[in-house]
Amino acid sequence: MCQILTDAASCYFCTFAHLFKLKVSRISMDLLQSLDRTKLPQHIAIIMDGNGRWAKEHGQDRVYGHHEGVLSVRDIVNGCAEIGIGYLTLYAFSTENWNRPKAEVDALMELLVNTIRKEVDELKKNNVRMHVIGDFDSLPDVCKKELNEAMEITSSNTGLNLILALSYSSRWELVNASKKMVADALAGKLKEEDVTEELFNSYLNTAQFPDPELMIRTSGEYRISNFLMYQLSYAELYFTPVHWPAFRKQNLYEALLDYQKRERRFGKTSEQIQKTSTQHV
């Protein structure tokens, strides 16, 4: 009798889980169909926050949360590639993250290496090209080796550009760009009258990419945490309470629908934007 009850309970929960997945899938499809494909952002940037909090809520250690976060990365990369997003920047590891406990940092570096090894063939197959921004030289040698190989393997891909921000901070980037400009000025390669927004941008890590139009931060925090501060000047900011390990395509589509409801004015009035839109119809 006990075995029968156990089997029945197991069958019930399996059925419930299956129905729940079908419902989530149906919701995702409805959201996807609601998107205006002509008004998608070209570049999305994401602060993947909440791995530790998610793990704690599930009775696990922080490293477990980082491992589960990899599943979200895979889902969101695939989601962006499927709908035609051109650029996706993920804030994977900040310069401040080096201050975390050594055991956690070591685990993150190991996870990075193992993930790149496992995913590079899939990236290649899905036409995703990988890039890295940040203080590359500060990463462990084994990480640099795997990342260089992955960037080489995917270098001919022409679909989604996946940009990993590793050992990155915006203040570091801006200071580094300023140092390079000063060095060029001292070498006689740069004059004061040469300095423009376009020139300054060419000294940034992100010089080859367009600025993000949408920045998403998970886990309920309302700040940009030293992430692409210069590049996010005109980005729409979207904050969600969902922790990163629970963030999936459905959540991405919700963010995109919210983005499409916003009016991007760039200093103009609503009337000017509406007039311009009417002229282009």
HELIX and SHEET records of a PDB file:
HELIX    1   1 CYS A    2  SER A   34  1                                  33    
HELIX    2   2 ARG A   37  LYS A   39  5                                   3    
HELIX    3   3 ASN A   51  GLU A   57  1                                   7    
HELIX    4   4 ARG A   62  ILE A   83  1                                  22    
HELIX    5   5 THR A   95  ASN A   99  5                                   5    
HELIX    6   6 LYS A  102  LYS A  125  1                                  24    
HELIX    7   7 PHE A  136  SER A  138  5                                   3    
HELIX    8   8 ASP A  141  ILE A  153  1                                  13    
HELIX    9   9 SER A  170  LEU A  186  1                                  17    
HELIX   10  10 GLU A  192  ASP A  194  5                                   3    
HELIX   11  11 GLU A  197  SER A  202  1                                   6    
HELIX   12  12 TRP A  244  ALA A  246  5                                   3    
HELIX   13  13 LYS A  249  GLN A  260  1                                  12    
HELIX   14  14 SER A  270  GLN A  279  1                                  10    
SHEET    1   A 6 ARG A 129  ILE A 133  0                                        
SHEET    2   A 6 ASN A 161  TYR A 168  1                                        
SHEET    3   A 6 TYR A  87  SER A  94  1                                        
SHEET    4   A 6 HIS A  43  ILE A  47  1                                        
SHEET    5   A 6 LEU A 214  ARG A 217  1                                        
SHEET    6   A 6 GLU A 236  PHE A 239  1                                        
END                                                                             
